[in-house]
Amino acid sequence: MRKIAILVIVLLTVSTNGFSQFQRKFIDTGSVKNQFDYLINKSNRYEDYKVVKIYWLQKLKTNTLRTIDDLNNEISKNKETINAQNKTIENLNAEVSNLKNTIENLNNEKERISLLGIHLKKGTFKTILYLIIVVLAALLALFIFKFNQSNIITKQVKVRLQETEDEFDAHRKRALEREQKVMRKLQDEINKRKDK
């Protein structure tokens, strides 16, 4: 019997210690909602009231305040993170805006060509270039045509000149022969008159 009494006392002590440690651990850990639920469920009833141990209320208050402080710290850290991210976003947006402006400027420069200090669009430049090429090709064709015409005329003039020179040489020979005949006749007449 004595053994049974000792056994019952030991079991009650161990179970009470284990239960109180479980209670302490649960009231110390767990979420605030679970701690309130635990407190309400484990409190004694007195008519329409609940009797709560002061230790549990103080522990709940401490845990709640600690949780609130932790949440406030977390909120502060999150605000700092959000502010840093907002600044980063603003910087990135400014950088994107600068890059867009740079790209737009580069596209404008790509679409423009400077000719003799005048900035022209590529389409206008191409039109002017093709117009110059067409005018130069037309002038080249005109010069080639005029050269060929001049060359043909020059050849014709050379042929006529040669013909004229040939005629002139023939005429000169005839004129020389006539002159020689006339000179002979004159000399013959002079000799006849001297002989007379």
SVG drawing of the C-alpha trace seen along z (x, -y; Angstrom):
<svg xmlns="http://www.w3.org/2000/svg" viewBox="-23 -93 90 95">
<polyline fill="none" stroke="black" stroke-width="0.4" points="0.0,0.0 2.8,-2.2 4.4,-1.4 1.2,-2.3 1.0,-5.7 4.6,-6.5 4.0,-5.4 0.9,-7.6 2.7,-10.6 5.6,-10.2 3.3,-9.9 1.3,-13.0 4.5,-15.0 6.0,-14.0 2.7,-14.6 2.2,-18.0 5.8,-19.0 5.4,-17.8 2.0,-19.4 3.2,-22.7 6.3,-22.6 3.9,-21.9 1.8,-24.9 4.8,-27.1 6.2,-26.1 2.8,-26.6 2.1,-30.0 5.8,-31.1 5.7,-29.9 2.9,-29.7 1.1,-32.6 -0.7,-35.3 -4.1,-34.0 -3.2,-30.5 -2.0,-31.9 -5.3,-33.7 -7.2,-30.6 -5.1,-28.6 -5.7,-31.1 -9.4,-31.2 -9.7,-27.4 -7.6,-26.7 -9.0,-29.4 -11.4,-28.4 -15.1,-29.3 -16.9,-31.3 -20.5,-32.0 -20.3,-34.0 -16.6,-34.9 -13.3,-33.3 -10.7,-33.2 -7.3,-33.6 -3.9,-33.2 -2.1,-36.4 1.2,-34.8 -0.6,-33.7 -1.9,-37.3 1.5,-38.8 3.2,-36.3 0.5,-36.9 1.0,-40.6 4.8,-40.3 4.5,-37.9 1.9,-40.2 4.1,-43.3 7.1,-41.4 5.1,-40.3 3.9,-43.8 7.5,-45.1 8.7,-42.4 6.0,-43.2 6.8,-47.0 10.4,-46.2 9.5,-44.1 7.2,-46.8 10.0,-49.4 12.4,-47.1 9.8,-46.4 9.2,-50.2 13.0,-50.7 13.1,-48.0 10.1,-49.5 11.7,-52.9 15.0,-51.5 13.2,-49.6 11.2,-52.7 14.4,-54.7 15.9,-51.9 12.7,-51.9 12.9,-55.7 16.6,-55.4 15.8,-52.6 12.9,-54.5 15.1,-57.6 17.8,-55.4 15.1,-53.8 13.9,-57.3 17.5,-58.4 18.0,-55.2 14.8,-55.9 15.9,-59.4 19.3,-58.1 17.7,-55.5 15.4,-58.1 18.3,-60.5 20.3,-57.6 17.3,-56.7 17.0,-60.4 20.7,-60.5 20.4,-57.2 17.6,-58.6 19.5,-61.9 22.6,-62.5 24.7,-65.7 25.5,-67.0 27.7,-70.1 26.5,-71.0 22.9,-70.6 21.0,-67.8 18.8,-65.9 16.5,-62.9 17.7,-59.8 14.7,-59.8 15.5,-63.4 19.2,-62.6 18.5,-59.5 16.2,-61.6 18.9,-64.3 21.6,-61.6 19.5,-59.8 18.6,-63.2 22.3,-64.0 23.1,-60.6 20.3,-61.0 21.5,-64.5 25.1,-63.4 24.1,-60.3 22.0,-62.6 24.9,-65.1 27.3,-62.2 24.9,-60.9 24.6,-64.4 28.4,-64.8 28.9,-61.4 26.2,-62.3 27.8,-65.7 31.3,-64.1 30.1,-61.5 28.4,-64.2 31.6,-66.4 33.7,-63.4 31.5,-62.6 31.6,-66.3 35.3,-66.4 35.8,-63.3 33.6,-64.8 35.5,-68.1 38.8,-66.2 37.5,-64.3 36.4,-67.6 39.7,-69.3 41.5,-66.4 39.3,-66.7 39.8,-70.5 43.6,-70.1 43.6,-67.6 41.6,-70.0 43.8,-72.8 46.9,-70.8 45.4,-69.8 44.4,-73.5 47.9,-74.7 49.4,-72.2 47.1,-73.3 47.8,-77.0 51.6,-76.3 51.3,-74.5 49.3,-77.4 51.7,-79.9 54.6,-77.9 52.8,-77.8 52.1,-81.5 55.7,-82.1 56.9,-80.0 54.6,-81.8 55.8,-85.1 59.4,-84.1 58.7,-82.8 57.1,-86.1 60.0,-88.0 62.4,-85.8 60.5,-86.4 60.5,-90.1 64.2,-90.1 64.8,-88.1 62.9,-90.5"/>
</svg>
